[in-house]
Structures are given as C-alpha cells and as structure tokens.
Amino acid sequence: MLTFEWPWIMLLLPLPLIYRLWRGKLDIAVPALKSPIYSDLAAQSSDTNRGNHWHWLVLLLLTLAWVAILLAATRPLWIGDPVTLPSNGRDLLLAVDISGSMEQTDMVVNGNSVDRLTTVKYVVTDFVERRQGDRLGLILFGTRPYLQTPLTFDRRTMNTLLGEAQIGFAGEKTAIGDAIGLAVKRLKQRPENHRVLILLTDGANSAGEVQPLEAAEIAASEGIKIYTIGIGAEVMLQRGFFRSKRVNPSRDLDETTLTAIADKTGGQYFRARNPEELEAIYQQLDQLEPVDQEAETLRPTKSLFFWPLGVALICSLLLVPIAHRREQN
C-alpha cells in the first residue's frame, strides 16, 4: 500500500503559477542579484513572442522538476502486508566456550577426528534450526565474553555466525562467570519465565571478574534458568614412544561448579562425552515447554522518496544544456 507521511505539501503545487501572476502585477524597479538558472529559464519559457521551439520543453521540465520535488517532500512510503511474529517461545541464549582447550581433538564426527568446537557447531546448528518460535542469541566466551548475536528470530544468521567462530578469538582462558553475567544483562529485560541460558564449556573458570556461583545467584534472582553442558571425552589414547597410554582429556572440567550453577537456577547439568551424547542433550532441551508471550505484528515499510527526487535531478540536468543553447542563440 502506497502512503504519504506529509501529503499536505502537495498544496504548494500551484505556488509557481501564483507567484507568476503576482509578480506580473508589480511595477517596482528594485536592484537585484543575478537570477539563477531556474529563474532565467522560467522567464525565457514565458516569452512566447520569440517563437523559440525550446519553450514548451523548458516549461515541461520545470513543471516535472517542481512536482517531483514536492512528491519527494511528502515522504512516500510503501507499506507491506502485516507479518505476525511467532506468538510463543523462549528467549534463549547459547553461551559457547571457544577457549584454547576447545581445540582438543577427542571427538569423532562421520568417522573423522575433530576438535570439540567443530562438534558443537555440528550439533548446535541442527538445534538452532529446530527452535522455531524462540528468540535465540549467541555468546562466545574465552578470557572475555562477547555477544555474537543478539536475541533474534533469524536462525540462519545465528548459524552463520556460529560457524565463523574460531578457537582462541576470545582468549585462551575460560570466563564462565563473566559469560553468565553478560547473559543476565541481555535477558533481564525480557519477559519473565522466558529466560533461558544454555552454557557449554569443557573446563573450569580461570578468568573474569565474576565467580560462576555469584553470577548464578544473580541469574536466579532475575528468573533466568541455566542449563550447563560439560563437553569432552573421558578416555583418549595418547601415543608414546614405546606404547600408548590412556589419558583423561577432560580432567580440567569442573563438573561440581557446573552442577551447582544449574541447581541454583532451576536448570540441569548434562555431560557430553561424544557427539551422540551432545545430540541427545540438545534433543532433551528441545522439550522445553514454550511459554505464551504477547503476539507481535510487523508491517515492513520502504521509503520511496528517492524515486521522485531522482526525476527532479534528471530534469535539472537536462535544463543545463538547454540554457546553454539558448544563450548561444
């Protein structure tokens, strides 16, 4: 639907004609500056006695330019059909650890050994696609947390930004408490009973200004539920010079703290030792019951002022060579 914000501006349409009639009745000689090109053209176009064949063309271009300028000033808008946003769902933030330890290659995806972050991307991408109706956001954290994607319904963009995450971009250490604090800052303004944080890490808090349990208490006071996921295999063969030995690549994982964070906020702690367990965890998280929230309707708008403004500019440019030709004649 086409609409104009200030349609009353079109009342100025006869202004040049009114001015011409009014000016013709004046007989006062006063000094004046040299008139600009548009005044000269207007004066020349009114002189029909010269029989100049450019007269009607100049008059037409001046008229078109004036009408186009007024149309642009009315601010024409194209308003699209109403789009109803999803009326239920959660405000769900994903906090993903991208510290140096996530580079550990103790996961197997499609028969290939991959690092932990690659496994997370592989599983979380499908999880994001399934969360229709939820506002999703992404926090990446290492030594410092960063909001990579604000809460949005745009799942495609979120998956793209998650896929572009690189290990170590946020620092080599792990700031779990600061990541929770950033999530609280982003979620506390959202409606109550809608606030969920899913925090995934493979280590223990080793950086940041806020301790994880302190941040969890603040989250609990704001009604934010936190689900924590500890990722990493428990057994991995490490080849030595003479023989291989079994090691635990997840020895730094602080399961006690992650469990306490979930308990304080009414969430749950999950342990993912391989991609299959991680996928099962996110399938469980898919069972979160949606909470009704106020429906939102959006009517997309597109400004069209540049079209008539472009017509006015073209008319003005065409008048320049015409004025030059008339001066030569």
DOTIMI-821894 format. One line per 3 residues: number of its first residue (from 1); their letters; for each residue x, y, z of N, C-alpha, C, CB. Coordinates in pm, whole numbers. Atoms other than C-alpha are relative to their C-alpha. Glycine has a CB too. Layout:
REM DOTIMI-821894
NUM = A = X Y Z X Y Z X Y Z X Y Z; ...
REM end
This chain:
REM DOTIMI-821894
1 = MLT = 83 -118 0 0 0 0 88 124 0 -95 0 121; -76 -123 10 134 342 -101 -63 106 90 7 50 -146; 49 -106 -89 104 619 157 101 113 4 -26 -55 141
4 = FEW = -86 -119 -9 244 967 216 -7 54 143 -43 109 -103; -2 -50 -137 355 1097 555 -48 144 8 140 -12 57; 39 -143 -1 305 1465 468 -68 38 -132 125 91 25
7 = PWI = 65 -28 129 54 1478 181 -39 146 -18 -123 -86 -14; 41 -141 9 -41 1840 262 102 85 -76 -21 57 138; -103 -76 72 286 1951 99 -42 21 -146 136 -72 6
10 = MLL = 44 -16 139 116 1899 -240 -89 122 -19 -75 -124 -44; 75 -125 13 -92 2209 -161 85 112 -57 -56 42 135; -92 -100 55 217 2402 -270 14 -12 -151 137 -13 66
13 = LPL = -14 25 142 177 2269 -625 -25 125 -86 -94 -111 -42; 23 -118 86 24 2592 -772 85 122 38 -146 38 5; -77 -116 -47 278 2814 -593 75 73 -112 99 -45 105
16 = PLI = -68 -73 107 491 2893 -906 -96 82 -86 76 -96 -88; 98 -73 80 177 2993 -1100 -50 123 74 -118 -90 -38; 46 -114 -81 54 3212 -814 108 108 3 -35 -46 144
19 = YRL = -110 -96 -2 395 3376 -794 12 74 -132 131 -70 33; -10 -64 131 400 3442 -1169 -109 104 -20 -8 -105 -110; 110 -96 13 59 3608 -1160 21 121 89 -133 -67 34
22 = WRG = -22 -110 -95 151 3814 -856 115 89 -45 30 -55 141; -115 -77 44 486 3919 -999 -34 86 -120 116 -92 -32; 36 -76 119 325 4032 -1322 -72 130 31 -86 -83 -89
25 = KLD = 74 -122 -37 116 4294 -1138 89 105 63 -112 -34 94; -90 -94 -64 418 4456 -973 71 86 -104 101 -73 86; -71 -90 90 579 4756 -1137 99 83 81 -100 92 -77
28 = IAV = -95 -66 -88 856 4834 -896 140 -40 -43 -25 -37 150; -138 26 42 1215 4868 -1010 90 0 122 48 105 -104; -90 12 -114 1448 4744 -741 124 -75 -45 -69 -73 120
31 = PAL = -122 74 36 1810 4631 -766 -8 -144 51 125 71 58; 6 141 -38 1854 4255 -753 128 -70 -43 -123 -70 -62; -112 83 40 2123 3993 -772 -33 -70 -131 34 -103 109
34 = KSP = 22 75 122 2170 3797 -1091 -82 -124 31 134 -37 -67; 89 113 -28 1891 3536 -1107 69 -130 -37 -132 14 -77; -58 131 32 1988 3170 -1102 -58 -58 -127 -22 -97 115
37 = IYS = 36 59 129 1943 2939 -1394 -149 -30 -10 79 -127 -22; 141 35 8 1591 2832 -1299 -87 123 -23 -44 -72 128; 76 -123 22 1468 3194 -1286 14 44 -144 48 112 95
40 = DLA = -20 -38 140 1623 3265 -1626 -83 -87 -92 148 -9 -38; 76 91 85 1466 2957 -1776 -149 27 9 29 -144 39; 143 -28 -16 1128 3038 -1628 -39 126 -75 -35 15 148
43 = AQS = 30 -125 70 1145 3390 -1769 1 -21 -151 100 109 39; -10 25 143 1254 3266 -2108 -117 -84 -50 132 -70 -32; 109 88 43 988 2996 -2117 -132 74 -10 -14 -116 95
46 = SDT = 125 -77 4 716 3260 -2059 -3 97 -118 -19 78 130; -8 -93 112 834 3468 -2355 -38 -73 -128 142 62 -12; 49 73 117 620 3318 -2629 19 77 -129 -146 -34 17
49 = NRG = -15 -82 120 684 3608 -2868 124 -37 -78 3 147 37; -124 35 68 1028 3476 -2951 -19 -118 -95 108 -33 101; 27 113 88 879 3167 -3113 105 -108 11 -9 46 -141
52 = NHW = -106 100 -20 1156 2955 -2970 -64 -138 19 90 38 123; 58 133 -8 1082 2584 -3018 36 -71 130 44 -84 -119; -36 59 -128 1250 2512 -2680 -97 40 112 141 42 38
55 = HWL = 86 -56 -104 978 2699 -2493 -79 -109 76 -98 100 -61; 85 98 -67 746 2405 -2424 81 -108 71 -94 -64 -100; -85 100 -65 1027 2167 -2342 51 50 134 118 -37 -91
58 = VLL = -47 -59 -127 1168 2404 -2079 -113 4 102 55 142 -24; 114 -8 -91 823 2458 -1930 -36 -138 56 -121 61 -73; 31 136 -45 763 2082 -1916 101 -48 103 -4 -96 -120
61 = LLT = -103 46 -94 1096 2010 -1745 -9 73 133 139 20 -61; 16 -75 -125 1045 2288 -1490 -119 -52 80 -16 150 -29; 119 50 -69 698 2157 -1412 25 -137 61 -120 -6 -96
64 = LAW = -30 135 -51 815 1797 -1377 92 7 121 63 -86 -110; -94 -13 -112 1103 1902 -1150 -71 48 125 114 95 -36; 73 -55 -115 869 2102 -925 -94 -106 62 -81 124 -42
67 = VAI = 92 104 -50 611 1821 -899 79 -113 69 -85 -59 -116; -80 108 -57 884 1562 -833 58 39 135 113 -39 -95; -55 -46 -128 1042 1771 -557 -107 -2 109 58 142 -14
70 = LLA = 109 3 -99 705 1809 -385 -35 -144 38 -124 73 -55; 29 140 -32 638 1435 -413 106 -58 93 -9 -83 -129; -105 50 -88 974 1358 -256 -15 56 141 137 36 -56
73 = ATR = 16 -63 -132 900 1604 26 -116 -59 79 -21 149 -17; 113 61 -72 573 1425 109 39 -132 68 -117 -25 -96; -51 124 -55 785 1120 208 -91 -119 -34 15 13 152
76 = PLW = 81 117 39 612 845 8 58 -128 60 -7 -13 -153; -39 127 -62 621 503 177 -82 -113 -60 -17 5 153; 72 121 37 534 156 60 -10 -88 124 70 -75 -119
79 = IGD = 23 80 -120 378 -39 350 -46 -138 -42 -106 67 92; 31 137 37 379 -415 309 -111 -61 83 122 -85 12; 105 72 -73 130 -671 434 47 -30 142 -38 -131 -73
82 = PVT = -39 31 -139 125 -736 811 64 -137 11 -122 8 92; -69 125 -26 367 -1005 925 -9 -28 150 150 5 -48; 14 36 -141 284 -1179 1253 120 -82 45 -130 -79 23
85 = LPS = -113 72 -55 586 -1282 1453 -49 -115 88 92 95 80; 42 113 -84 577 -1610 1646 -52 47 134 115 -97 21; 65 -44 -123 349 -1579 1948 34 -85 121 -148 0 -20
88 = NGR = -43 75 -117 515 -1835 2171 147 -36 -14 -86 -126 20; -142 35 5 861 -1949 2259 75 56 118 61 50 -129; -87 -44 -108 1154 -1861 2478 102 98 -52 69 -120 65
91 = DLL = -118 -80 27 1429 -1605 2491 119 -83 45 -5 141 74; -97 103 -29 1717 -1847 2471 138 43 -50 -41 -134 -63; -138 -34 34 2086 -1757 2481 87 -125 6 54 109 96
94 = LAV = -99 106 0 2357 -2004 2388 137 61 29 0 -77 -137; -135 -45 -34 2694 -1944 2555 96 -115 -32 10 43 151; -90 105 48 2969 -2143 2379 144 37 32 -19 -23 -153
97 = DIS = -142 -16 -36 3324 -2182 2508 85 -12 -127 43 -106 107; -94 9 113 3585 -2101 2239 143 23 49 -37 104 -111; -134 -13 -55 3889 -2103 2469 94 -101 -66 -2 -20 153
100 = GSM = -100 85 63 4211 -2280 2373 -23 -148 19 133 35 51; 20 143 -27 4108 -2611 2533 -102 -64 -93 -43 -21 143; 100 55 92 3822 -2649 2282 65 -52 -128 -104 107 -35
103 = EQT = -73 51 116 4091 -2736 2027 35 -149 14 127 81 -19; -29 142 -24 4127 -3084 2182 -78 -87 -98 -34 -39 145; 64 86 100 4055 -3345 1912 -32 -137 61 90 -17 -125
106 = DMV = 41 126 -63 3879 -3610 2118 -142 -38 -39 11 12 153; 134 31 49 3555 -3625 1918 9 -60 -140 -89 127 -2; 5 62 132 3459 -3828 1613 -134 32 -64 23 -155 9
109 = VNG = 120 -36 74 3209 -3695 1359 12 -58 -141 -21 156 -5; 0 63 132 3127 -3900 1048 131 -73 -28 -25 105 -109; -121 79 16 3432 -4117 1107 129 79 3 -7 -72 -125
112 = NSV = -119 -85 -3 3673 -3823 1135 21 57 140 -12 113 -103; -33 -61 -128 3852 -3700 1445 -3 152 -15 140 -47 51; 15 -145 8 3757 -3338 1506 14 59 140 -136 40 -63
115 = DRL = -10 -66 -129 3801 -3081 1780 -138 22 59 75 134 -13; 127 -13 -72 3534 -3003 2036 -88 110 -58 27 30 147; 80 -108 55 3425 -2674 1882 -68 -41 -130 86 124 -24
118 = TTV = 61 49 124 3365 -2839 1544 -119 -90 31 103 -77 -84; 111 86 -41 3147 -3097 1719 -119 84 47 45 -95 113; 106 -89 -48 2950 -2820 1891 -73 64 -119 58 110 93
121 = KYV = 62 -59 118 2890 -2646 1557 -87 -101 -72 107 55 -95; 71 105 72 2780 -2974 1401 -135 -30 66 85 -128 -5; 123 35 -72 2518 -3041 1672 -90 120 19 34 -61 136
124 = VTD = 80 -117 -34 2406 -2691 1763 -70 58 -122 88 107 65; 63 -52 121 2333 -2595 1402 -139 -61 -19 87 -30 -124; 131 64 12 2051 -2850 1388 -93 42 113 15 -153 -1
127 = FVE = 81 -43 -114 1931 -2749 1734 -62 137 -27 85 4 129; 49 -135 29 1901 -2386 1625 -112 -4 -103 115 90 -50; 102 9 104 1704 -2481 1315 -132 -52 54 48 -89 -113
130 = RRQ = 123 58 -55 1455 -2675 1527 -73 95 94 32 -128 73; 60 -86 -101 1388 -2389 1768 -86 110 -61 107 62 87; 89 -97 59 1118 -2220 1564 -91 58 108 -83 -63 -114
133 = GDR = 82 -68 -99 931 -1962 1770 80 54 117 -103 -92 51; -85 -53 -107 1223 -1892 2005 84 116 -52 90 -111 58; -103 -99 28 1432 -1581 2013 132 -59 46 -29 138 71
136 = LGL = -128 61 -31 1788 -1707 2000 110 105 -5 31 -115 -96; -118 -86 0 2114 -1532 2083 123 -84 26 -13 112 104; -124 75 -12 2478 -1637 2086 106 82 72 51 -42 -138
139 = ILF = -114 -58 -71 2754 -1557 2335 119 -92 -20 -32 19 153; -126 73 10 3111 -1667 2264 91 50 110 65 17 -141; -84 -44 -110 3349 -1665 2555 128 -82 9 -76 -8 132
142 = GTR = -130 59 -31 3710 -1736 2639 50 75 123 102 9 -122; -44 -87 -108 3910 -1497 2853 -103 109 26 137 63 -33; 106 -100 -10 3629 -1249 2783 -122 -50 -77 48 138 -56
145 = PYL = 120 39 75 3267 -1299 2673 -40 108 -100 -117 -28 97; 47 -92 102 3123 -1140 2360 -138 -43 -47 100 7 -119; 132 28 57 2766 -1112 2238 15 -4 -151 -107 108 45
148 = QTP = -18 17 144 2799 -1251 1888 -130 25 -75 52 -139 -32; 130 -20 64 2426 -1249 1805 -101 43 105 -46 -128 -72; 108 -37 -92 2156 -1051 1992 -120 -92 -19 -42 148 -20
151 = LTF = 120 83 10 1823 -1221 2057 -75 32 -129 -92 23 122; 61 -20 131 1662 -1271 1718 -75 -125 -43 106 38 -104; 67 114 63 1426 -1492 1517 79 -49 -122 -143 38 -41
154 = DRR = -78 33 119 1687 -1503 1239 97 -114 30 77 125 -51; -83 117 -32 1820 -1855 1287 112 -20 -100 -87 -124 7; -104 19 102 2012 -1856 961 123 85 31 -56 37 -140
157 = TMN = -114 -86 -32 2228 -1559 1061 74 -50 122 -46 144 22; -65 51 -121 2292 -1708 1402 88 -121 -32 -105 -38 105; -80 116 38 2411 -2035 1249 124 41 -79 -84 -99 -81
160 = TLL = -115 -49 76 2635 -1842 1012 107 54 92 -43 108 -99; -97 -58 -94 2799 -1651 1296 63 -107 89 -66 107 85; -57 110 -77 2840 -1969 1499 103 -76 -83 -110 -95 48
163 = GEA = -93 70 87 3004 -2137 1202 131 76 -21 -64 -26 -133; -120 -81 19 3251 -1846 1175 84 12 127 -38 138 -49; -75 -10 -126 3360 -1876 1541 130 -79 -10 -86 -53 119
166 = QIG = -131 63 4 3727 -1961 1581 55 -13 142 98 81 -89; -59 25 -132 3911 -2108 1879 105 106 31 62 -142 6; -98 -97 -45 4107 -1850 2075 -32 144 -33 130 -33 -58
169 = FAG = 33 -137 36 3934 -1543 1928 -36 84 123 -115 2 -100; 38 -72 -122 3807 -1451 2276 103 -19 110 -138 -47 48; -103 25 -101 4128 -1552 2456 12 -149 29 -32 76 129
172 = EKT = -30 141 -24 4279 -1879 2573 -62 -54 128 148 -19 6; 55 46 -127 4127 -1892 2923 -152 -11 -6 42 95 113; 144 25 -4 3769 -1955 3038 -66 85 107 -29 -150 26
175 = AIG = 69 -91 -93 3550 -1685 3195 -148 -39 7 16 149 -45; 138 48 -10 3234 -1877 3288 -88 103 72 -5 -136 74; 79 -96 -76 3117 -1623 3545 -34 124 -81 74 41 126
178 = DAI = 27 -119 82 3153 -1328 3307 -98 -30 -113 130 54 -59; 95 37 105 2967 -1518 3035 -142 -3 55 37 -138 -59; 133 0 -62 2674 -1574 3272 -44 143 28 1 -82 131
181 = GLA = 34 -139 -27 2689 -1207 3373 -48 72 -125 118 72 58; 44 -62 125 2663 -1096 3010 -137 -50 -41 101 -27 -111; 131 55 33 2370 -1330 2957 -110 61 87 1 -152 18
184 = VKR = 97 -63 -90 2193 -1186 3262 -33 140 -49 54 5 146; 21 -137 49 2240 -834 3123 -92 1 -120 135 64 -36; 80 3 121 2079 -936 2795 -139 -57 21 71 -79 -105
187 = LKQ = 128 68 -20 1796 -1146 2936 -91 68 101 24 -140 43; 81 -52 -111 1680 -947 3237 -110 96 -46 88 70 100; 101 -91 50 1483 -704 3023 -110 -73 -79 64 105 -88
190 = RPE = 100 77 70 1288 -983 2857 -111 -44 97 65 -123 -69; 109 42 -88 952 -1110 2991 41 -117 91 -122 -41 -82; -32 107 -95 972 -1335 3297 -51 -134 -53 -61 31 139
193 = NHR = 33 138 38 950 -1714 3259 36 -33 -145 -147 -26 22; -42 25 138 1101 -1680 2911 152 -13 -9 -49 112 -91; -144 -21 4 1467 -1651 3006 77 -130 24 42 104 102
196 = VLI = -74 126 -9 1693 -1948 2936 141 22 -53 -72 -113 -80; -138 -1 44 2070 -1979 2909 51 -143 -7 89 85 94; -66 131 15 2244 -2290 2773 149 27 -11 -55 -80 -126
199 = LLT = -143 -29 -6 2611 -2275 2869 79 -128 -22 38 63 135; -81 117 35 2860 -2517 2714 147 33 18 -29 -46 -145; -143 -20 -23 3220 -2548 2829 69 -134 20 23 91 121
202 = DGA = -76 123 -21 3498 -2803 2860 102 15 112 71 -40 -128; -102 -23 -103 3689 -2657 3153 -56 58 127 106 91 -53; 37 -65 -125 3681 -2460 3475 23 150 -14 81 -58 119
205 = NSA = -16 -144 3 3655 -2090 3542 144 38 33 -98 68 98; -140 -38 -19 4006 -1946 3501 28 145 -34 89 -89 -83; -16 -141 33 3944 -1581 3412 -129 73 35 36 19 -151
208 = GEV = 120 -79 -24 3699 -1298 3457 -5 63 137 -121 -83 -20; 15 -75 -125 3586 -1067 3735 -108 -57 90 -30 143 -30; 113 53 -77 3275 -1256 3847 16 -151 14 -137 35 -69
211 = QPL = -6 144 -24 3281 -1601 4006 -129 -66 -52 21 -29 151; 118 65 59 3044 -1852 3842 -119 -13 93 38 -135 -49; 113 18 -91 2835 -1920 4152 -63 134 38 46 -74 126
214 = EAA = 57 -132 -25 2796 -1549 4223 -88 43 -118 111 104 25; 79 -33 118 2680 -1498 3867 -128 -83 -6 82 -21 -128; 118 86 0 2442 -1793 3905 -105 52 98 39 -144 36
217 = EIA = 95 -56 -96 2284 -1632 4213 -71 122 -58 72 39 130; 62 -117 65 2226 -1311 4019 -100 -46 -105 108 92 -64; 91 53 102 2074 -1512 3734 -127 -56 63 70 -109 -83
220 = ASE = 117 56 -69 1846 -1693 3976 -93 111 49 44 -88 119; 83 -111 -49 1728 -1361 4123 -76 69 -114 87 102 73; 67 -59 117 1637 -1246 3770 -91 -99 -70 104 53 -98
223 = GIK = 88 100 60 1444 -1564 3698 55 -64 -126 -131 62 -30; -64 59 118 1695 -1694 3443 39 -144 31 126 83 -44; -32 141 -17 1720 -2071 3411 123 -34 -84 -121 -91 -39
226 = IYT = -125 33 68 2065 -2206 3321 14 -152 -11 121 61 75; -36 139 26 2133 -2542 3161 149 -3 -35 -89 -64 -116; -144 8 25 2502 -2633 3171 35 -132 -65 79 17 131
229 = IGI = -45 119 72 2679 -2879 2944 153 -7 10 -46 3 -151; -144 25 -1 3024 -3022 3004 36 -91 -115 45 -63 134; -34 77 120 3183 -3146 2684 145 -48 8 -22 83 -126
232 = GAE = -135 55 3 3487 -3367 2635 0 -147 34 90 76 96; -10 144 -27 3580 -3734 2625 70 -24 133 76 -71 -114; -64 35 -127 3684 -3907 2946 122 -89 -20 -99 -69 92
235 = VML = -112 90 27 3926 -4153 2785 51 27 -142 -42 -150 17; -61 -17 131 4167 -4097 2500 138 -65 2 10 151 -39; -131 64 10 4467 -4297 2386 102 100 -50 -6 -123 -95
238 = QRG = -109 -91 36 4786 -4095 2374 123 -82 -35 31 100 116; -111 79 46 5063 -4244 2171 132 47 60 7 4 -152; -133 -28 -53 5405 -4265 2336 107 -60 -88 13 -52 142
241 = FFR = -111 51 80 5748 -4369 2213 -4 -153 -8 135 46 59; 2 146 -4 5708 -4732 2322 -142 -56 -7 68 -50 127; 137 51 -1 5336 -4774 2384 -96 116 25 -18 -111 108
244 = SKR = 104 -101 -22 5010 -4580 2405 -50 -8 144 -118 -17 -99; 56 -2 -135 4861 -4475 2734 -135 70 -1 96 70 99; 134 -58 -13 4509 -4384 2839 6 125 86 -98 -102 60
247 = VNP = 3 -126 -74 4455 -4024 2949 -143 51 3 96 106 -64; 130 -64 -12 4157 -3821 3057 11 144 -51 -53 -4 148; -13 -136 54 4136 -3512 2829 -94 101 66 -26 -2 -148
250 = SRD = 96 -90 -65 3854 -3370 3044 30 16 149 -142 -52 -18; -33 -9 -142 4042 -3364 3373 -19 141 56 143 -44 23; 19 -138 -48 4005 -2984 3392 -147 40 9 74 96 -91
253 = LDE = 142 -34 -2 3627 -2996 3358 -52 7 143 -82 -102 -82; 49 -23 -136 3468 -2853 3674 -149 -35 5 24 148 44; 139 45 -2 3151 -3061 3691 -73 45 126 -6 -149 -12
256 = TTL = 64 -42 -126 3086 -2961 4053 -59 138 -15 101 -3 118; 49 -138 17 3055 -2593 3966 -112 6 -102 114 92 -42; 104 -2 102 2852 -2657 3653 -132 -57 54 44 -79 -123
259 = TAI = 120 57 -63 2610 -2872 3851 -63 100 96 33 -131 73; 51 -99 -96 2579 -2605 4121 -67 117 -72 114 51 89; 61 -109 77 2508 -2336 3860 -140 -40 -46 87 37 -122
262 = ADK = 131 46 46 2225 -2542 3714 -99 -13 115 14 -133 -72; 89 20 -115 2082 -2629 4056 -50 134 55 71 -78 110; 40 -130 -56 2080 -2266 4174 -106 70 -83 121 91 11
265 = TGG = 91 -72 89 1882 -2151 3871 -118 -85 -48 75 50 -119; 111 84 40 1641 -2442 3835 22 -72 -132 -123 80 -9; -31 68 125 1820 -2587 3533 48 -141 25 104 78 -77
268 = QYF = -50 137 -9 2007 -2911 3480 139 -6 -63 -96 -99 -70; -133 21 55 2364 -3024 3418 2 -126 -86 105 -10 112; -12 113 92 2443 -3253 3123 148 -26 -29 -79 28 -132
271 = RAR = -137 38 33 2759 -3441 3035 3 -59 -141 57 -103 105; -12 45 138 2856 -3487 2669 140 -51 -24 -35 114 -100; -132 61 22 3142 -3731 2615 28 -26 -148 10 -131 77
274 = NPE = -15 23 143 3083 -3768 2242 -112 73 -73 -1 -153 -33; 103 -72 74 2874 -3615 1963 -140 -57 19 33 0 -145; 133 63 -18 2592 -3867 2015 -64 47 130 12 -153 0
277 = ELE = 54 -48 -127 2552 -3766 2380 -37 148 -9 100 -23 114; 30 -143 15 2566 -3399 2285 -130 19 -77 115 72 -70; 124 -7 77 2292 -3451 2026 -119 -40 87 7 -90 -124
280 = AIY = 109 42 -88 2080 -3635 2284 -35 110 101 38 -130 73; 24 -109 -95 2123 -3345 2526 -84 110 -64 134 59 51; 76 -107 65 2000 -3090 2276 -140 -47 -39 75 49 -124
283 = QQL = 136 50 22 1706 -3314 2192 -83 10 128 4 -146 -49; 71 -19 -127 1616 -3307 2562 -35 147 19 85 -51 118; 27 -143 -14 1648 -2931 2559 -111 45 -94 127 81 -26
286 = DQL = 111 -31 91 1409 -2927 2264 -136 -18 65 9 -89 -123; 127 26 -66 1144 -3045 2505 -42 112 94 9 -129 77; 40 -115 -82 1138 -2712 2687 -138 48 -43 103 116 -11
289 = EPV = 136 -43 33 775 -2610 2708 -1 147 -35 -96 -28 117; 8 -143 35 708 -2284 2523 -96 72 92 -45 17 -146; 84 -83 -85 554 -2003 2724 -65 106 -87 81 65 116
292 = DQE = 69 -101 80 287 -1782 2569 55 137 28 -151 -3 27; -41 -138 -17 402 -1431 2507 -80 86 -97 154 18 -23; 84 -91 77 239 -1127 2356 37 -6 -148 13 143 53
295 = AET = -24 7 143 196 -1159 1982 44 136 -54 -125 -48 -74; -50 -123 60 378 -901 1771 -29 -3 -149 151 18 26; 28 -13 143 275 -777 1427 88 109 -58 -150 32 -25
298 = LRP = -92 -93 65 515 -605 1192 -47 25 -141 145 -54 2; 30 -36 138 435 -415 872 126 61 -60 -122 100 -8; -123 -53 58 753 -373 668 -27 124 -84 69 -107 -84
301 = TKS = 15 -125 76 795 -24 520 125 26 -81 -29 118 95; -111 -36 86 1012 101 238 -20 143 -48 11 -99 -120; 8 -139 42 1085 466 170 22 10 -150 103 85 76
304 = LFF = -7 -14 146 1034 575 -193 36 141 -44 -132 -40 -61; -22 -140 34 1135 943 -179 108 18 -107 38 78 124; -112 -16 93 1449 881 -386 -42 -10 -146 106 -104 29
307 = WPL = 45 9 138 1247 799 -699 -42 136 -55 -116 -98 -11; 31 -134 52 1078 1140 -743 118 97 10 -120 59 75; -116 -87 -11 1396 1307 -620 95 -23 -118 73 -25 133
310 = GVA = -82 30 117 1585 1128 -898 -56 62 -127 13 -150 -17; 63 -63 116 1332 1252 -1154 30 150 -1 -152 -25 1; -30 -142 -9 1384 1609 -1030 145 29 -38 -29 52 141
313 = LIC = -141 -19 33 1760 1571 -1058 24 -14 -150 86 -101 76; -15 20 145 1736 1439 -1416 -53 120 -76 -71 -128 -45; 57 -119 65 1510 1729 -1515 95 120 13 -137 34 61
316 = SLL = -93 -110 -22 1757 1974 -1364 123 -12 -90 44 5 147; -117 21 86 2048 1819 -1553 -33 26 -146 53 -142 17; 40 -25 139 1854 1837 -1879 -17 148 -28 -130 -73 -31
319 = LVP = 19 -144 19 1785 2207 -1826 132 74 -25 -70 59 121; -129 -68 14 2156 2294 -1816 41 15 -147 108 -76 76; -38 -20 141 2239 2222 -2185 -101 83 -77 15 -134 -68
322 = IAH = 100 -82 68 1910 2382 -2290 28 147 24 -141 -35 48; -32 -139 -32 2003 2704 -2109 124 44 -75 19 18 151; -123 -34 72 2349 2695 -2265 -29 24 -148 105 -112 16
325 = RRE = 34 -14 144 2200 2651 -2615 -74 130 -24 -86 -119 -48; 78 -123 16 1959 2941 -2564 91 121 7 -111 9 106; -92 -113 -9 2244 3169 -2461 79 16 -130 95 -19 119
328 = QN = -73 -8 125 2430 3079 -2780 -85 57 -113 52 -137 -38; 90 -56 103 2123 3165 -2989 -29 147 25 -132 -78 -5
REM end
